Amino acid sequence: MKILCAIKRVVDANVNVVVKNDGSGIDLTNVKMSVNPFCEIGVEQAIQLKEAGIADEIVAVCVGSAKTQEQVRVCLALGADRGIIVDAPDDLEPLTIAKILKAVYTKEQPQLVIFGKQSIDGDNSQTGQMFAALTDLPQATFASDLSISDSLATVVREVDGGLQTLQVPLPMVLTTDLRLNVPRFASLKNIMMSKRKQIDIFSVEELGVLLERHTETLRVDRPPARTAGIVVDSIDELVSKLRNEAKVLP
């Protein structure tokens, strides 16, 4: 079984982002970039399936500029067998990325396509679902547990009301939630070996995808600073403040 893992290059989760003075976006000058944490979970799940003898090839694919090669190499060091980079602008919309990945899917024909449930920059949680719709593949989103047997995947997914268990035929699309697994760290040996692994680079034109924009970012601002909380001495004082100051009680 071949697994295609879609990954995204994002600002490292430990970085305190800074908004540009003109409000046009985030200042990425000399900022540490990493693999999106939810995508790392997807790669880890693919590696575990390969270690269990269920999968035999893992392909990590990233849509973006040449700078994404660093993040693809990280996935190769973790255990992916091959990498694909689609050379494109870094600020594409989820729908355009889904169309590009559909073209990659057509070339690779994997039995399982894994996405992180969302990226920590755009926070859209759209690409995996759009990809499933474009390819007409069954999908299981927000997965917290996965098992595969006889071309049938059993997925436990997290929903507002608790946990939902689905059985989905392969090929399928999976989006990963936090509790699916804990990603491993790459060893120095595997980091060195990853430099010999293959990375194919395609242009958007080669894949026959038209880059379109459907939205425009007008301005980016930091959220307003929160006011400090207060300590009350009694329930009566709390109720009074909620009623008379916060106006949330009748």
N, C-alpha and C positions, 0 to 999 in steps of 0.2 A: 504494500500500500504506500502510495506517495502522499505526503502531507505538505501543503503549501501554507506557510506562516507569513501573514502580512504584518509588517512592523512599521513603526513610525519614529522618526528622529524628533525628539522634543527637548525642551530645557530640562536639565536635571531636576528631580523633585526636591532636592535640598537647596536649590538656588533661590534667593529672594529676588524675584524679577523686578525690573525697573521699567516704567513707562516712559517712552520718549517725550521730550518737552513739548513737541508739537501735537501729541496725542494721536499720532498716526500708527502706533503699534508698540510692541515690546522691544526694548534695546537689547540686541543679541551680541553686542560687541564683547568679545573675549568671555562669553558665557559658556559654561560647561554644558554640553549636550549629551544626551543618553538615549537608550532605547526606552520607549514608552513602557512604564511598569506593567500595564495590562498586557502589552505585547510580549514582554519577557515571560509572563505566566503562560501565554500561548506556546512560546518556543519550548519552555520546560515541559509542558504537557505532551508536545510532539516527541521530545526526547524520551520521556517515560514510555510512550507507546512503542518507540523503536527498541528501547531496552527490554520491553516485554515481548518482543518478537512480532508485534502487530504491524508495525510500519517498517519499511526498508529504505526509505529516502525522505529527507526533510529538506525543503527548499525555502529559504528566507527571502522574501521579496519586499523591497522598499521603493516608494515613489518619492522622488526628490532630486536635489542637486547632487553633484559629485561628492559633497561633504558627507552624504549618507553612507559612504563606503565604510567609515569607521564603525557605525552601528551594525552594519551587515557583518563586518568582521567579528564583532562581539558575538553575534548569533552563531557564526561558524565556530568560534572558539568554545561556545557552550555545547555544541554538538550537531548543529545543522550541517548538512553535507554539501550544499551548494547555495550560492546567493544570486539574486537577480536585482538589478537596479534599473528602474525606469527613469531616465533623465528628464526631469520636469521641474517647474517652479516649486518652491517649498510651501507656498501658501494656497494650494489648490483646495477646492471645496470637496466635501465628502462624496457628492454625486460624481464628480469628475474622477476622483480617485477610484471609486467603485467601477467606473467604466474602464479605466486603465487596467485594473486588476482582473476584470472580466476577460480582457484580451490576453492577459498572462495566463489565466485559467484555461482558456481555449488552447494555448500552446502547450501547456504542461499536463493538462488532464489529471489533476490529483483526485484522490478519493475523499480527502478531508481538507477543508480550508478553515484555518483558525485565525480569528481576529481577537485583539483585545476589545473588551466591551466599549471602551471609550479611550480617548487620548487625554492626557492631563493638561494640554494646552487649549485646544478648541472645546473639549468636553462635550462634543456633539452626540456621541453614541448613535451614529447613523450609518457609517460606512459598511459595516458587516451586513446590516439589514438591507441596505440598498443593493449591495453585491448579490445577496441571495435572490432578491427580486429580479435583477437583471439576468441572472444565470438560470432562474427558475429552479433553484435548488432548495430542498427543505432546510430549515434552520432551527437551531436551539441557542437562544441567547442567555447571557448572564449565568453561565454554567458554573456550578460549584462542585460537580462530580461527573466523571465520565468513565464509561466502560464500553468496550467494543467487542462483539462476538458475532461471527457469521454474517458480516456485512450489515449489522444492525447495531446502532449506538444507543445506549441507555444514558440519558442525561438528566441530572438533577439540577434544576435551575431555581434561582432565587427570585421570588415574586413578592409583591407587597403583602400578600396574605400568608406567606411562609415558603414552603418548598414544593415545587412541582416536578414530577418525574415524567419524562417523555421517552418514547422509543422512536428513533429516526433512522430511516434507511440511508446507506451510503450510496453515492457521494452526498455530502452535506456541508453546511456552514455552521461553525461553532464560534460563539463569542465568550470570552473568559471573564469570570468574576474573581474577586480577590481570594476567596477561600478554595479555589480549585487546587492550588499547590503553592509551594514556596520555591521560587527560582533558585538554582544553584549558582555558585561563582565559578568563573573559568579559571582553570589552573594555568600556570606559566607554560607548561608543556603544550597544552591545547591552544594557548594564544599563539605560540610559535608555529604550531602545525597549521593553524588557520590561514597563515599567509600563503600556504600552498594550495588552498582550496579555491575552486573556480567561482568567479563572479562574472555573470553575463550582464552586459549593459545594453539596454535597448532605448531607442528614442520613442517619443510619443508618436511621431510620424510612422515609424516602422510598425507600430501596433494599430495604426489606423484610427486613432482616437482624436476627436476634435476638442481642444481645450476651450471651455466656455465658462463664463462667470454668470451666476444667477443672483448673487448678492454683492453688496458693497459695504465695506466697513467704513462708517462715518467717523468714528472717534473711539479711542481706547482710553479709559480712565481707571485709576485705582478706586476700589470701593471706598465710600466715605468712612472716616474713622468712627469707631463705636465709642459712645460715651461710657464712662465708668459706671459700674453698678453700685447700688447702695445696700446697706445692711439695716434691716428694720428690727425693732425690739419686740414686736408682737404681731399676732395674726390680724388684730384689728387695724393696726397701722398699715399692714400690707394691703388689706382690703380697701382701706381708705385711699391709698395711693393708686391702686389699680382703678378705683372708681373715679377719683377726682382729678388725677394727673395723667395717667395713661389712657383713661376713658375706654377701658376694655370691659368694664362691668357696668350693668345698668344701675 
